[in-house]
Amino acid sequence: MGWQSRTRTLQVFDTELSADTVEWCPLPQCSHVLACGTYQLQKGDEKQTAENCTAPSRIGRLYLFDCNPQPSFIPLLTETQRIDTPAILDLKWCHVPISERPLLGMATASGEIQLYKLMESQQGTCGLEYELSTGLGPDRLALSLDWSRGRGESSDVRVVSSDSSGSLTALSLGEASLTAVCQWKAHDFEAWISAFSYWDTQIVYSGGDDYKLKGWDLRMGPSSPTFTSKRHTMEVCSIHSNPHREHILATGSYDENVLLWDGRNMKQPLSETAVGGGVWRLKWHPSQEHLLLAACMHNDFHILHCQKAMEGQDAPCPVLASYILHNSLAYGADWSRLPLSNSTPPSPQEPPQTSVGLTESGGHLRIQYESPTASFDTSLEDDSGQYLPDQCSLPEKSSVPDPVSQSLSCLMATCSFYDHMMHVWRWDWSPEDKQKPSEPVPSS
């Protein structure tokens, strides 16, 4: 069976400061909530002398949005809150409610892990309230964080964070505290990423500026790693444990490769896929175990099909779709859990569009500004006004396995750095219609 892939931009939002992380709330009752974090380096006064020169400051802003994916609702996103913060390097929602509230964790340039709880106002909108924070130590940036309960299990909630000193910190969440359980030197330079195994939350993975991928068992103490891999040839900056398949781990690096691993054998990866850009973030799909979203810095965003690799077939993962409409470093990416209708409505002032297969024909970008909300809609059309899917390099259709047994529609949020833009877009993957409408029979 042939399959048809289509991506479509729904809304674009200018974050003003450089955007580097986006996260949809994973809790079903709050899956309409989207958070976006920014990072801006403010350089000191150029007239300052070397003696009185101060270190550059790093500022950030946390945005909160409400999303309504109904076809009749435009714009899709409504900004509900913005909070000025230290520069944000990572955001993660806890997959289980804490004290009956969704909880958002934030890794900041001030070296803190900050927690915010999501509250609902009397008007029915959601807003974040500061809950608590803990410092990782002086003169360091918190670079990443991960929650231990990525599979939605609620017992013994913990956080792991990595920082610019090369250290990892394991933290325990209490009723009113976030306490460091242990901290250790894990990498020679920046520890860009840290992540739990969601199947055994005593296991932690880390990647650093020293090109190394390491594993740690918290039960054994952090004196030495359980393994050290130099399989990546540059900085390791993304790791994500598969919440649906035990032992499966995805890692990404500045070396422009995504590696899939079986955690029981970290000597050799299951597969290696070149994606053409440094892999800053990796996200497994919320329900489809074989779909992986990759933010590839200099080469946009890609959806990989990992089924054959997970089954032990030593081959690169096919790229099912690519989203190419960002104009800067592709940093933040996440899947939404919101259900989507099978049809996509035309944008305002846009002619009705016809879904077509993947083609090689050229297109042009039309941008329509909606200045009151600092957002605009983007569409890719040909000269006749018909929709063209984003161009992407796909394997031959015969080599791409069916991703699911039926059509799949997904909502995504992605963000890019220097152009300070966040995009919300959808991906539709469906069987090609083999039955063409019958030709009218001319009358005799």
C-alpha positions as CSV (number, residue, x, y, z in Angstrom):
1,M,0.0,0.0,0.0
2,G,1.3,3.5,-0.9
3,W,1.1,6.2,1.7
4,Q,0.8,10.0,1.4
5,S,2.5,12.5,3.7
6,R,1.5,16.1,4.1
7,T,2.7,18.8,6.5
8,R,0.8,22.0,7.0
9,T,1.6,25.1,9.0
10,L,-1.3,26.3,11.2
11,Q,0.2,29.2,13.0
12,V,3.5,31.0,13.6
13,F,4.3,33.0,16.7
14,D,7.1,35.6,17.2
15,T,8.6,35.0,20.7
16,E,10.8,38.2,20.4
17,L,13.6,36.4,22.3
18,S,15.4,33.4,20.8
19,A,13.2,30.3,21.2
20,D,14.8,27.0,22.1
21,T,12.3,24.8,23.8
22,V,8.6,23.9,23.4
23,E,6.5,21.4,25.4
24,W,2.9,20.3,25.3
25,C,1.3,19.3,28.6
26,P,1.1,15.5,28.6
27,L,-1.8,15.3,31.0
28,P,-5.1,14.5,29.2
29,Q,-7.1,17.2,30.9
30,C,-4.5,19.8,30.0
31,S,-3.3,18.6,26.6
32,H,-4.4,21.9,25.1
33,V,-1.7,23.8,27.1
34,L,1.6,24.6,25.3
35,A,4.7,26.1,26.9
36,C,7.6,27.8,25.1
37,G,10.9,28.9,26.6
38,T,13.4,31.5,25.3
39,Y,17.1,32.3,25.8
40,Q,18.7,35.6,25.0
41,L,22.3,36.6,25.6
42,Q,22.7,40.3,26.5
43,K,26.3,41.4,25.9
44,G,27.8,44.1,28.0
45,D,28.5,47.7,27.0
46,E,31.1,47.7,24.2
47,K,32.7,50.8,25.7
48,Q,33.6,48.9,28.9
49,T,37.3,48.3,29.6
50,A,38.8,45.0,30.4
51,E,39.0,45.9,34.0
52,N,35.4,46.7,34.6
53,C,33.9,44.4,32.0
54,T,30.9,42.4,33.4
55,A,29.9,39.0,32.3
56,P,27.1,38.9,29.7
57,S,23.6,38.4,31.2
58,R,21.2,35.8,30.0
59,I,17.5,36.6,30.0
60,G,14.5,34.5,29.1
61,R,10.7,34.5,28.9
62,L,8.3,31.7,29.5
63,Y,5.2,31.7,27.3
64,L,2.0,29.8,27.9
65,F,-0.6,29.2,25.2
66,D,-4.1,27.7,25.0
67,C,-4.7,25.6,21.8
68,N,-8.1,25.0,20.2
69,P,-7.7,22.6,17.2
70,Q,-11.3,22.8,16.1
71,P,-11.5,23.6,12.3
72,S,-13.7,26.6,12.9
73,F,-11.4,28.2,15.5
74,I,-8.8,30.6,14.2
75,P,-6.3,31.5,15.4
76,L,-5.4,28.1,16.8
77,L,-3.2,29.5,19.6
78,T,-4.1,32.1,22.2
79,E,-1.4,33.4,24.4
80,T,-2.5,33.3,28.0
81,Q,0.6,34.2,29.9
82,R,4.2,35.4,29.7
83,I,6.7,35.4,32.6
84,D,10.1,37.0,32.5
85,T,12.7,34.6,33.8
86,P,16.4,33.8,33.6
87,A,17.3,32.3,30.2
88,I,15.6,28.9,29.7
89,L,17.6,26.0,28.3
90,D,15.0,23.2,28.8
91,L,11.4,22.7,29.8
92,K,9.6,19.5,30.8
93,W,6.1,18.8,32.1
94,C,5.8,16.1,34.7
95,H,3.8,13.2,33.2
96,V,1.8,12.8,36.4
97,P,-0.1,15.4,38.4
98,I,1.6,16.6,41.6
99,S,-0.8,17.6,44.4
100,E,-3.5,17.2,41.7
101,R,-1.9,19.9,39.5
102,P,0.2,19.7,36.4
103,L,3.8,20.7,37.1
104,L,6.3,22.3,34.7
105,G,10.1,22.0,35.3
106,M,12.5,24.6,33.9
107,A,16.3,24.5,33.6
108,T,17.7,28.0,33.7
109,A,20.9,29.9,33.0
110,S,21.0,30.9,36.7
111,G,21.8,27.4,37.5
112,E,18.4,26.6,39.0
113,I,15.7,24.0,38.4
114,Q,12.5,26.0,38.8
115,L,9.0,24.4,39.1
116,Y,5.7,26.0,38.2
117,K,2.2,24.6,38.8
118,L,-0.6,25.0,36.4
119,M,-3.7,26.7,37.9
120,E,-7.1,27.4,36.4
121,S,-8.6,30.8,36.8
122,Q,-12.2,31.7,37.5
123,Q,-12.4,32.8,33.8
124,G,-11.5,29.2,32.8
125,T,-8.0,30.0,31.4
126,C,-4.9,28.3,32.7
127,G,-1.9,30.1,34.2
128,L,1.4,29.1,35.8
129,E,2.3,29.9,39.4
130,Y,5.8,29.7,40.8
131,E,6.1,26.7,43.1
132,L,9.7,26.2,44.2
133,S,13.3,26.1,42.9
134,T,16.7,24.6,43.8
135,G,20.2,25.6,42.8
136,L,22.6,23.2,41.2
137,G,25.7,25.1,42.4
138,P,27.6,28.4,41.7
139,D,28.8,29.5,38.3
140,R,27.0,27.0,36.2
141,L,24.0,26.9,33.8
142,A,21.4,24.2,34.1
143,L,21.3,22.7,30.6
144,S,18.6,20.0,30.7
145,L,16.2,18.2,32.9
146,D,14.1,15.0,32.8
147,W,11.3,13.6,35.0
148,S,11.6,9.9,36.1
149,R,7.9,9.2,35.3
150,G,7.9,9.5,31.5
151,R,5.5,6.5,31.3
152,G,2.9,8.2,33.6
153,E,3.6,6.1,36.8
154,S,3.1,8.2,39.9
155,S,5.4,6.8,42.6
156,D,8.7,8.3,43.7
157,V,8.9,11.3,41.3
158,R,12.4,12.5,40.7
159,V,14.3,14.9,38.4
160,V,17.7,14.6,36.8
161,S,19.5,17.6,35.5
162,S,22.8,18.3,33.7
163,D,24.8,21.5,33.8
164,S,27.7,23.5,32.2
165,S,30.2,22.2,34.7
166,G,29.8,18.7,33.4
167,S,27.9,17.5,36.4
168,L,24.6,15.6,36.8
169,T,22.3,16.1,39.8
170,A,19.5,13.7,40.8
171,L,16.8,15.4,42.8
172,S,13.9,14.1,44.8
173,L,10.5,15.9,44.8
174,G,8.8,16.1,48.2
175,E,5.6,17.8,49.2
176,A,7.2,21.2,49.4
177,S,10.8,20.7,48.3
178,L,13.1,19.6,45.5
179,T,16.1,18.2,47.1
180,A,19.4,17.1,45.6
181,V,20.0,13.4,46.4
182,C,23.4,13.2,44.7
183,Q,25.6,15.3,42.4
184,W,28.6,14.1,40.5
185,K,31.1,15.0,37.8
186,A,29.9,13.1,34.7
187,H,31.7,14.8,31.7
188,D,34.9,16.7,31.1
189,F,33.1,19.7,29.7
190,E,29.4,20.7,29.4
191,A,26.9,17.9,30.1
192,W,24.4,18.9,27.5
193,I,21.7,16.3,28.2
194,S,20.5,14.0,30.9
195,A,17.6,11.5,30.8
196,F,16.0,8.7,32.7
197,S,15.3,5.2,31.5
198,Y,11.5,5.3,31.9
199,W,11.5,1.5,32.4
200,D,14.1,1.5,35.2
201,T,14.2,4.9,36.8
202,Q,17.4,4.0,38.7
203,I,19.2,4.2,35.4
204,V,20.2,7.6,34.0
205,Y,21.9,8.5,30.7
206,S,24.0,11.5,29.9
207,G,25.7,13.1,27.0
208,G,28.4,15.8,26.9
209,D,30.7,18.1,25.1
210,D,33.5,15.4,25.5
211,Y,31.7,13.4,22.7
212,K,30.7,10.7,25.3
213,L,27.4,8.9,26.0
214,K,27.3,7.4,29.5
215,G,25.0,5.4,31.7
216,W,24.7,5.6,35.4
217,D,23.0,3.3,38.0
218,L,21.9,5.4,41.0
219,R,21.7,2.3,43.2
220,M,25.5,1.8,42.7
221,G,26.4,5.4,43.3
222,P,27.9,7.7,40.7
223,S,31.6,6.8,41.2
224,S,31.8,5.2,37.8
225,P,29.5,4.9,34.8
226,T,27.9,1.6,33.8
227,F,29.1,2.2,30.3
228,T,30.9,4.8,28.3
229,S,30.3,5.0,24.5
230,K,32.3,7.0,22.0
231,R,30.2,5.9,19.1
232,H,29.1,9.5,18.4
233,T,32.0,11.5,16.9
234,M,31.0,14.9,18.3
235,E,29.1,16.4,21.2
236,V,26.1,14.3,22.4
237,C,23.2,16.7,23.0
238,S,19.9,14.7,22.9
239,I,18.7,11.5,24.6
240,H,15.2,10.1,24.9
241,S,14.0,6.8,26.4
242,N,11.2,5.2,24.5
243,P,8.1,5.1,26.8
244,H,6.4,2.4,24.8
245,R,9.2,-0.1,24.1
246,E,11.5,-1.3,26.9
247,H,15.2,-1.0,26.4
248,I,14.9,1.3,23.3
249,L,16.9,4.5,23.5
250,A,17.4,7.3,20.9
251,T,20.5,9.6,21.0
252,G,21.5,12.5,18.8
253,S,24.7,14.5,18.4
254,Y,26.4,17.4,16.6
255,D,27.8,14.7,14.3
256,E,24.4,14.9,12.5
257,N,23.4,11.3,13.3
258,V,20.5,9.7,15.2
259,L,21.4,6.4,16.9
260,L,19.0,3.9,18.2
261,W,20.1,1.6,21.0
262,D,19.1,-1.5,23.0
263,G,19.9,-0.6,26.6
264,R,21.0,-4.2,27.2
265,N,23.9,-3.8,24.7
266,M,25.4,-0.4,24.5
267,K,28.5,-1.5,22.6
268,Q,26.9,-1.1,19.2
269,P,23.7,0.8,18.2
270,L,20.8,-0.8,16.5
271,S,20.8,1.7,13.7
272,E,22.4,5.0,12.6
273,T,20.5,7.6,10.6
274,A,22.2,10.7,9.0
275,V,19.8,13.6,9.3
276,G,22.0,16.4,7.9
277,G,22.1,18.6,11.0
278,G,23.2,18.5,14.6
279,V,20.4,16.7,16.6
280,W,19.4,19.0,19.5
281,R,16.2,17.3,20.6
282,L,14.5,13.9,20.1
283,K,11.0,13.1,21.0
284,W,9.2,9.7,20.8
285,H,5.5,9.9,19.7
286,P,3.0,9.9,22.6
287,S,1.3,6.7,21.4
288,Q,3.1,5.3,18.3
289,E,6.1,3.5,19.5
290,H,8.1,3.7,16.2
291,L,7.8,7.4,15.4
292,L,10.5,9.7,16.4
293,L,10.6,13.5,16.0
294,A,14.1,15.1,15.6
295,A,15.1,18.8,15.8
296,C,18.2,18.9,13.6
297,M,19.6,22.5,14.1
298,H,20.9,23.3,10.6
299,N,18.6,20.9,8.8
300,D,15.1,21.5,10.0
301,F,12.7,19.0,11.7
302,H,12.2,15.3,10.6
303,I,9.9,12.4,11.5
304,L,11.7,9.1,11.5
305,H,10.1,5.6,11.2
306,C,12.1,3.3,13.5
307,Q,10.2,0.1,13.4
308,K,12.7,-2.0,11.4
309,A,15.6,-0.7,13.5
310,M,13.8,-1.6,16.7
311,E,13.2,-5.1,15.4
312,G,17.0,-5.5,14.9
313,Q,17.3,-4.8,11.2
314,D,20.6,-2.9,10.8
315,A,19.4,-0.1,8.5
316,P,18.9,3.7,8.7
317,C,15.4,4.8,9.8
318,P,13.4,6.2,6.9
319,V,12.3,9.9,7.0
320,L,8.5,10.0,6.7
321,A,8.2,13.8,6.6
322,S,10.2,17.0,7.0
323,Y,9.2,20.4,8.2
324,I,11.4,23.0,6.5
325,L,9.7,26.4,7.1
326,H,11.9,27.6,9.9
327,N,14.6,30.0,8.9
328,S,17.0,29.5,11.8
329,L,18.5,26.8,14.1
330,A,15.9,24.1,14.8
331,Y,16.0,23.6,18.5
332,G,12.7,22.8,20.2
333,A,10.1,20.2,19.1
334,D,7.3,18.3,20.7
335,W,4.2,16.2,19.7
336,S,0.8,17.2,20.9
337,R,-1.7,14.7,22.4
338,L,-4.7,16.8,21.2
339,P,-7.0,14.8,18.8
340,L,-7.3,16.3,15.3
341,S,-10.1,16.1,12.8
342,N,-9.4,14.3,9.5
343,S,-9.8,17.5,7.5
344,T,-7.7,20.7,7.6
345,P,-9.6,24.0,7.0
346,P,-8.3,26.6,4.7
347,S,-6.6,29.5,6.4
348,P,-8.2,33.0,6.4
349,Q,-8.1,34.6,2.9
350,E,-6.8,31.4,1.5
351,P,-8.5,29.7,-1.4
352,P,-9.7,26.1,-0.9
353,Q,-6.7,23.8,-1.2
354,T,-6.4,20.3,-2.7
355,S,-4.2,17.7,-1.0
356,V,-1.7,16.3,-3.4
357,G,1.0,13.7,-3.2
358,L,4.7,14.4,-2.7
359,T,5.9,16.2,-5.8
360,E,9.0,17.9,-7.1
361,S,7.2,21.1,-8.3
362,G,8.3,24.4,-6.9
363,G,6.3,26.6,-4.7
364,H,6.4,30.0,-3.1
365,L,5.7,31.1,0.5
366,R,2.9,33.5,1.3
367,I,2.9,35.0,4.8
368,Q,-0.2,36.7,6.1
369,Y,0.4,38.9,9.2
370,E,-2.1,39.2,12.1
371,S,-0.3,41.9,14.0
372,P,-2.5,42.1,17.1
373,T,-1.4,38.7,18.3
374,A,2.2,38.9,16.8
375,S,1.4,35.7,14.8
376,F,0.9,34.9,11.2
377,D,-0.3,32.0,9.1
378,T,2.0,30.4,6.5
379,S,1.1,28.3,3.5
380,L,3.0,26.8,0.7
381,E,1.2,27.1,-2.6
382,D,1.9,26.8,-6.3
383,D,1.0,29.6,-8.7
384,S,-2.6,28.4,-9.0
385,G,-3.2,28.6,-5.3
386,Q,-3.1,24.9,-4.6
387,Y,-1.3,23.5,-1.6
388,L,2.1,21.9,-1.9
389,P,3.4,19.8,0.9
390,D,6.8,20.7,2.3
391,Q,9.6,19.2,0.2
392,C,11.5,16.5,2.0
393,S,13.9,13.7,1.0
394,L,12.0,10.4,1.4
395,P,13.1,6.9,0.6
396,E,11.4,5.0,-2.1
397,K,7.9,4.2,-1.1
398,S,8.5,0.5,-1.3
399,S,11.2,0.8,1.5
400,V,8.9,2.7,3.9
401,P,6.8,0.4,6.0
402,D,3.2,1.3,6.9
403,P,3.5,3.4,10.0
404,V,0.1,2.5,11.4
405,S,-2.9,0.4,10.2
406,Q,-4.9,3.5,9.4
407,S,-4.6,7.3,8.8
408,L,-2.7,9.3,11.4
409,S,-2.9,13.0,12.0
410,C,-0.6,14.7,14.5
411,L,-0.2,18.2,15.8
412,M,3.4,19.5,16.5
413,A,5.1,22.6,17.9
414,T,8.6,23.5,16.9
415,C,10.8,26.6,17.5
416,S,13.9,28.1,16.0
417,F,16.5,30.2,17.6
418,Y,17.8,33.4,16.0
419,D,14.6,34.2,14.1
420,H,12.7,33.7,17.5
421,M,9.8,31.8,15.9
422,M,7.5,29.1,17.2
423,H,5.5,27.2,14.6
424,V,2.4,24.9,15.2
425,W,1.8,22.5,12.4
426,R,0.1,19.3,11.6
427,W,1.3,16.1,9.8
428,D,-1.1,13.8,8.0
429,W,-0.1,10.4,7.0
430,S,-2.7,8.4,5.1
431,P,-3.1,5.6,2.5
432,E,-3.1,6.9,-1.1
433,D,-6.5,6.8,-2.7
434,K,-6.2,4.2,-5.5
435,Q,-9.7,4.9,-6.8
436,K,-9.9,7.9,-9.1
437,P,-13.3,9.5,-9.8
438,S,-14.7,8.0,-13.0
439,E,-14.6,10.1,-16.2
440,P,-18.0,11.4,-17.3
441,V,-19.2,9.4,-20.4
442,P,-19.8,11.7,-23.3
443,S,-23.3,11.6,-24.7
444,S,-23.6,10.1,-28.2
